[in-house]
C-alpha cells in the first residue's frame, strides 16, 4: 500500500478549509485522500464544515442543524459537490476520509447517532462514493452504527487521551456504552475497525524538535496496531521533522494541514507520491474548480 497523504480539511494550512477551493487545489497538488467534516442541515442535507455553528453573514451564530441549505454561506459545500469535483477531475484514485461531527457531550438539537449515520451513508450511496470513503469519528457508537448501515465502509477511530478518559460518574461518553479495554487498540480491532487515527502528541501544535514534546503515537502503538490488522494514520502533523519521524516508524499515512510539506518528505524518503489532478475544461454544474 502507498503512503496515505491526507489533506486535512482540504489543506487548511494553505487554503480556506473545507471548501471546494481547498479540495480543488489539493487535487491539483496531489494527495491520496481528502479529509473533511460533515454536518446535517435542518432539511438533512449533508454539508461540509468543521464547526457546528456558523458566523458568516448570519446575524448571530446558529447551529447548522437549525438552518436550511439556502441559509448557509455559499462557500459551505454539499458533500455531493465534493463528489462532483472528484468526478470532474477524473480523480478515481483519490479517497475521502469523512468525519461525522457527532458530539457525545452535547447532542441536543442535533440528531441521534443512527439518524446522522443513515443520512450520511444515504448521501454516499447516491453519488456512488461508498467504495472510496472511510468514516472517522471520535465516537465509538457512531462507528458501530456505520457498520450496521453499510459493512463495506471503512471505519477509522479518531483517538485522543481526552476522549478516552472516563466521566465523573462512569466511562467516557464517547464509548456509547461499549466496554473499551485500557489498551484501546484491542477493542478497536475487536470491533472490526479499519484504522486508528491517534493524535500525534503533545503539545499538539509542536513536534519532535520541541524538548517538551511527548508523542502519543509511539512506535510500539504502531507495531501493536499492525499486528492487530489496523492501519495507523496520526493527526494533524504539519512540521517536516515530525512528518519524517512518523514515516520512519512505519505509520500508514498522515493527516496534515500542509500537504505540500508531506510531499517533500515522501520524496526525500524515496516513497511514491500521489498523482496530481489539475483542473480541466469541463466544470461540473455548481462546482468551482479554483
C-alpha positions in Angstrom: 0.0 0.0 0.0 1.2 3.5 -0.8 1.6 6.1 2.0 -1.8 7.8 2.6 -1.3 11.6 2.3 -4.5 13.1 3.7 -5.2 16.8 3.2 -6.8 17.9 6.5 -10.0 19.8 5.6 -8.5 20.1 2.1 -5.2 21.6 3.3 -6.2 24.1 6.0 -2.7 25.5 6.3 -2.8 26.6 2.6 -6.4 27.4 1.6 -9.8 28.1 3.2 -10.7 24.9 5.0 -13.5 22.6 3.9 -14.2 24.5 0.7 -14.3 23.5 -2.9 -11.4 25.8 -3.5 -9.3 23.8 -0.9 -10.3 20.4 -2.3 -9.7 21.5 -5.9 -6.2 22.9 -5.1 -5.3 19.8 -3.0 -6.2 17.6 -6.0 -4.1 19.8 -8.3 -1.2 19.4 -5.8 -1.5 15.7 -5.5 -2.9 14.0 -2.4 -4.2 10.5 -1.9 -7.2 11.4 0.4 -9.4 14.5 1.0 -10.1 14.6 4.7 -13.3 16.6 5.6 -16.1 17.1 8.2 -19.8 16.9 7.8 -22.9 18.2 9.5 -26.7 17.9 8.7 -28.9 20.9 7.9 -32.4 21.4 9.0 -33.5 19.5 5.8 -31.0 16.7 6.2 -28.6 17.9 3.6 -25.0 16.7 4.2 -22.8 19.8 4.2 -19.0 20.0 4.7 -18.0 22.1 7.7 -15.9 21.5 10.8 -17.8 23.7 13.3 -21.5 23.2 14.1 -22.1 26.9 14.3 -21.9 29.4 11.5 -20.7 33.0 11.8 -20.6 34.0 8.2 -23.2 36.6 7.1 -25.7 35.5 9.7 -27.0 38.0 12.3 -25.8 35.7 15.1 -24.1 32.3 15.5 -26.5 29.5 14.9 -26.2 25.8 14.5 -26.1 24.3 11.0 -28.7 21.8 12.1 -31.2 24.7 12.6 -30.6 26.2 9.1 -31.6 25.2 5.6 -29.0 24.9 2.8 -30.2 28.3 1.4 -29.5 30.0 4.7 -25.9 28.8 4.9 -22.9 30.5 3.3 -22.4 29.6 -0.4 -18.8 28.7 0.4 -20.0 25.8 2.5 -20.3 22.9 0.0 -22.6 20.0 0.0 -20.9 16.6 0.2 -22.3 15.8 -3.3 -20.4 18.8 -4.7 -17.2 17.3 -3.4 -18.2 14.1 -5.2 -18.9 16.1 -8.4 -15.4 17.7 -8.1 -13.7 14.3 -7.9 -15.7 13.1 -10.9 -14.9 16.3 -12.9 -11.1 15.8 -12.2 -11.3 12.1 -13.1 -9.6 11.6 -9.7 -10.5 8.0 -9.4 -7.6 7.1 -7.2 -8.4 9.8 -4.6 -10.3 8.7 -1.5 -12.4 10.6 1.0 -12.0 10.4 4.8 -15.2 11.8 6.2 -15.5 12.8 9.9 -19.1 12.6 11.2 -19.2 15.5 13.7 -21.3 13.9 16.3 -20.8 15.5 19.8 -21.4 12.9 22.5 -21.3 15.7 25.2 -23.9 17.9 23.6 -26.2 16.1 21.1 -29.2 18.2 22.0 -30.7 19.9 18.9 -28.6 17.8 16.6 -29.7 14.3 15.8 -29.3 10.7 17.0 -26.3 8.6 16.1 -28.5 6.4 14.0 -30.1 9.2 12.0 -26.8 11.0 11.4 -25.2 7.9 10.1 -28.2 7.0 8.0 -28.2 10.3 6.2 -24.5 10.3 5.5 -24.5 6.8 4.2 -27.5 7.5 2.0 -25.7 10.5 0.6 -22.6 8.4 -0.2 -24.7 5.8 -1.9 -26.5 8.4 -4.1 -23.1 9.6 -5.5 -21.5 6.1 -5.5 -18.9 7.2 -3.0 -19.1 4.2 -0.6 -16.1 2.3 -2.2 -13.8 5.3 -1.9 -14.8 6.6 1.5 -13.8 5.9 5.1 -15.8 7.2 8.0 -13.9 8.6 11.0 -15.2 9.7 14.4 -14.1 10.1 18.0 -17.4 8.4 19.0 -17.2 4.6 19.1 -21.0 4.3 18.8 -21.1 6.2 15.5 -18.6 3.8 14.0 -20.6 0.8 15.3 -23.7 2.2 13.5 -21.7 2.8 10.3 -21.0 -1.0 10.1 -24.7 -1.6 10.7 -25.7 0.8 7.9 -23.1 -0.5 5.4 -20.5 -3.1 6.4 -18.4 -2.3 3.4 -17.5 1.2 4.6 -14.0 1.6 6.2 -14.1 2.9 9.7 -11.3 4.9 11.3 -11.3 5.6 15.0 -10.1 9.1 16.0 -8.2 8.8 19.3 -7.1 11.4 21.9 -6.5 10.9 25.6 -9.3 13.4 26.3 -11.8 11.1 24.6 -10.6 8.0 26.5 -10.9 9.5 29.9 -13.9 8.5 32.0 -16.5 10.9 33.3 -17.1 11.5 37.0 -19.9 9.0 37.0 -18.6 6.3 34.7 -16.8 5.5 31.4 -16.2 8.0 28.7 -19.4 9.1 27.0 -17.7 8.7 23.7 -17.7 4.9 24.2 -21.5 4.8 23.9 -21.7 2.0 26.5 -19.1 -0.1 24.7 -16.6 -1.7 27.1 -13.3 -0.4 26.0 -10.1 -2.1 27.2 -7.5 0.3 28.7 -5.4 -0.8 25.7 -7.9 0.7 23.2 -6.2 -0.9 20.2 -7.5 -4.3 21.3 -11.1 -3.1 21.4 -10.7 -1.2 18.1 -9.5 -4.4 16.4 -12.2 -6.5 18.1 -14.9 -4.0 16.8 -13.6 -4.5 13.3 -12.4 -1.0 12.7 -10.1 -0.4 9.7 -7.7 2.1 11.2 -6.8 4.2 14.2 -6.1 7.9 13.8 -4.4 8.9 17.1 -3.4 12.5 17.9 0.4 12.6 17.2 1.5 14.0 20.5 1.6 17.0 22.9 1.9 19.9 22.7 -0.4 19.4 19.7 1.0 22.4 17.8 4.6 21.4 18.2 6.6 18.3 17.2 9.8 16.3 17.8 12.1 19.3 17.7 10.4 20.7 20.8 12.1 19.5 24.0 8.7 19.5 25.8 7.1 17.3 23.1 5.7 13.9 24.2 4.4 11.6 21.5 1.1 9.9 21.9 1.5 7.8 18.8 4.5 5.7 19.5 6.4 3.0 17.5 5.1 0.4 20.0 1.5 1.6 19.3 2.1 1.3 15.5 3.5 -2.2 15.9 0.6 -3.4 18.1 -2.0 -1.9 15.7 -0.4 -3.5 12.7 -0.3 -6.9 14.4 -4.0 -6.5 15.1 -4.7 -5.6 11.4 -5.2 -1.9 11.9 -3.7 0.9 9.9 -2.3 3.9 11.8 -2.9 7.4 10.4 -2.0 10.1 13.0 -3.5 13.6 13.0 -2.6 16.5 12.5 1.1 16.7 11.6 2.4 19.9 10.0 6.1 20.2 10.5 8.6 18.2 8.4 10.8 16.7 11.2 7.7 15.2 12.8 6.4 14.0 9.5 9.7 12.3 8.8 9.8 10.7 12.2 6.4 9.1 11.7 7.1 8.0 8.2 10.2 6.3 9.5 8.5 4.4 12.4 6.1 2.9 9.9 2.7 4.8 10.1 0.4 4.1 7.1 -0.4 7.8 6.5 -0.7 11.2 8.0 -3.4 13.8 8.2 -1.9 17.2 7.6 -2.8 20.9 7.0 0.4 21.2 4.9 0.2 18.5 2.2 3.0 20.2 0.2 5.4 19.6 3.0 4.5 16.0 3.3 5.0 15.5 -0.4 8.6 16.9 0.1 9.2 14.5 2.9 7.9 11.5 1.0 10.0 12.4 -2.0 13.1 12.7 0.2 12.4 9.3 1.7 12.1 7.9 -1.9 8.4 7.0 -1.4 5.9 7.2 -4.2 3.9 10.5 -4.5 0.1 10.7 -5.1 -1.0 11.7 -8.5 -2.0 15.3 -9.3 -5.4 16.0 -10.8 -5.3 19.6 -12.2 -8.4 21.4 -13.4 -9.7 20.6 -16.9 -12.1 22.5 -19.1 -15.3 20.7 -18.3 -16.5 22.2 -15.0 -19.4 20.4 -13.4 -22.5 22.4 -12.7 -22.3 24.2 -9.4 -18.7 23.3 -8.8 -15.9 25.8 -8.6 -12.5 24.3 -9.7 -10.3 27.1 -8.5 
